[in-house]
Amino acid sequence: MSSDSPTKIPNLQPQHEQPTSPPPPLNPSWTWRIRKLLQGGNRQLLTRKDVPLRDLSGKWILITGSNNGIGRSAAHFFAECGANLVLACRPNPPAYETRPEDVVAECEVLGREAAKSHGEGKGQRIEVWDVDFSRLSSVVALAERWRETGRGLDVLCNNAGISSSFYAGVAPSASDERGAEGAWMRRTGDGFELVHQVNFLAHCLLTFLLLPSLARTPDPRIVCTTSNLQFFASVDALERFDGKGLRSGDSLYGNNKLFLQIWISELQRRLDSAEEEPYRSVRIDGVHPGTADTGIWHRQDSAGEGSGVSGWLKRLPDRAFKQLASLSIISPEQGAHAIVNAATKPREEVGESRVEGEGRAGGKYFNRIWETEPMPHCSDVRTREFVWRKTLEELRAYDRDLVSRLPSFVKTPS
Ligand SMILES: NC(=O)c1ccc[n+]([C@@H]2O[C@H](COP(=O)([O-])OP(=O)(O)OC[C@H]3O[C@@H](n4cnc5c(N)ncnc54)[C@H](OP(=O)(O)O)[C@@H]3O)[C@@H](O)[C@H]2O)c1
C-alpha cells in the first residue's frame, strides 16, 4: 500500500490564501449523541416491500468498495434491477475479502435470472475497474477512464471505507513529542492520514470529477455511506481535520464520517444554486447502513482469530454490553438496503416535497432507510464552509490545476 512509500506532507496552505481557521466547536449533548448512535443499531428486518426491485435497465451505476460487505450486496441488488455496473475495487483485496471478479460473476448470474423472470437487464454490462483510494492518482485515473467512455453516470455510490482499528496500540504516550505532530500516523504517499484519505478526501475528489457525467443523466444520485459514528466524532474534530495533533487514532473514523456528512450538505447546497442547470438536478445523500457484519470489523492488527464482528463482540468489556451490541447486528444484505433505497426511491418519496425554489431536497442523512437529523454541524454555515475550504485546500495541495478545472460552483466562496 502506498502508505509505505516515503511520506510527503503537502504544503496545505496555498500562499495567496487566508488560513482557514475552524469555527467554534459545536458540541451537542452526549445524551443526544448516544440516542442517535443507538438509533443506528436499529435492526428491523427490511424486505423487498420496503426497498422494492425497480427496473434500472440502461442505467449506469458505479459503486466503490463493491467486492465485499455492503457494497457487494448493493451490487447484487442493482444487478437484479438490470442496471449496468462498474465495481470500482482494489485489484488485490485482503484474503478475508471477496475478489472483485467473483462479484462480477455473482452479479451476472443474478442479472440473467432477473432478466429471465421479469425481462429486466437485457444487454446488461457488469465491469470491474481498479481503484485504490489510498492513491489519489488512481482516483483521477478512474474518473478519466469513466469520462473517456462518454457515458452518463446515473448513480455514484461512494461506499469504500476502512476502520481505524490498525491504530490500536500505536498511540504515543503523553510525553511523546512526536505524538503532538501526529508523526505516528499512517500517511499515504499523497501525504494525508490514511483513514482521512480513503474514507473522505478521495471520495470528494471522485465526486467532483464525475459531476459532469452525473449531470448528463435524468435523475442523477450520489449516495455516500457515512455512519452513525459521526455522532461520536471528537469535539475538536474540525481542529484536527487531517488528524494532525490527534493523540489517538480512535476518533479518526467518526471524525471523517462527520466531515463527509457535512461536505454532503454543502455540496447539495451548491448544486442547488449552480448556474449550470444540469447540476441542479444532482442529488447527494449520506446513509448509515446499520451495524452490518462485514469486513470493516476485521481488525487490521490481527489475523483470523479475533477478527470480524464476532471478534469485536468478544473484545467488548462486559456481558451486558456484548449482548446489547450483538442485538444490533444485521447482515450485509440488510445493510445494503440503505444504499439501494437512497439510490432508487422516487424523488417525491424521499423528501422532495420542497417549497419551490428551495433546491432538490438532498443533502440528507438516512439511518438505514429513514431520514433523520445528522450532527448539527451540517446545518451550521460556518462549519460547512470550513469543511469545504479545507477539502479544496487539500485537493489543491495535491494538484492545483486539477482543482482549477472543477465546475465553478465548487470553487466559488460561499
Ligand atoms: N459495517 C458496518 O457496520 C458499517 C457501519 C457504518 C458505516 N459503514 C461503512 O460502510 C462502507 C462499506 O463498508 P463495509 O462495512 O461493507 O466493510 P467492508 O466489507 O470492509 O468493505 C469495505 C470496502 O471498501 C474497500 N476499500 C478499503 N480500502 C480501500 C482502498 N484503499 N481503495 C479501494 N477500496 C478500498 C474494501 O476493499 P478491499 O476488499 O480491497 O479491502 C471493501 O470493498 C464503509 O464506508 C464503512 O465505513 C459500515
The ligand as a Gaussian input file, in Angstrom:
#p B3LYP/6-31G(d) Opt

LIG

0 1
 N      -20.426000      -2.463000       8.547000
 C      -20.890000      -1.509000       9.319000
 O      -21.401000      -1.774000      10.414000
 C      -20.831000      -0.080000       8.862000
 C      -21.481000       0.884000       9.631000
 C      -21.444000       2.204000       9.203000
 C      -20.792000       2.530000       8.032000
 N      -20.148000       1.574000       7.319000
 C      -19.471000       1.974000       6.078000
 O      -19.891000       1.124000       5.039000
 C      -18.917000       1.159000       3.978000
 C      -18.679000      -0.231000       3.455000
 O      -18.010000      -0.962000       4.457000
 P      -18.390000      -2.442000       4.833000
 O      -18.996000      -2.397000       6.178000
 O      -19.120000      -3.098000       3.746000
 O      -16.930000      -3.051000       5.035000
 P      -16.020000      -3.981000       4.102000
 O      -16.646000      -5.302000       3.932000
 O      -14.674000      -3.938000       4.728000
 O      -15.992000      -3.222000       2.726000
 C      -15.188000      -2.087000       2.549000
 C      -14.871000      -1.949000       1.088000
 O      -14.009000      -0.803000       0.928000
 C      -12.890000      -1.208000       0.163000
 N      -11.669000      -0.459000       0.409000
 C      -10.982000      -0.341000       1.570000
 N       -9.849000       0.369000       1.356000
 C       -9.826000       0.684000       0.046000
 C       -8.919000       1.388000      -0.786000
 N       -7.783000       1.907000      -0.313000
 N       -9.204000       1.507000      -2.094000
 C      -10.322000       0.973000      -2.613000
 N      -11.218000       0.278000      -1.891000
 C      -10.968000       0.146000      -0.570000
 C      -12.678000      -2.655000       0.553000
 O      -11.856000      -3.256000      -0.416000
 P      -10.804000      -4.418000      -0.013000
 O      -11.603000      -5.673000      -0.071000
 O       -9.778000      -4.314000      -1.075000
 O      -10.303000      -4.104000       1.359000
 C      -14.098000      -3.168000       0.564000
 O      -14.548000      -3.450000      -0.726000
 C      -17.687000       1.838000       4.573000
 O      -17.624000       3.170000       4.127000
 C      -17.957000       1.803000       6.066000
 O      -17.300000       2.847000       6.725000
 C      -20.157000       0.266000       7.712000

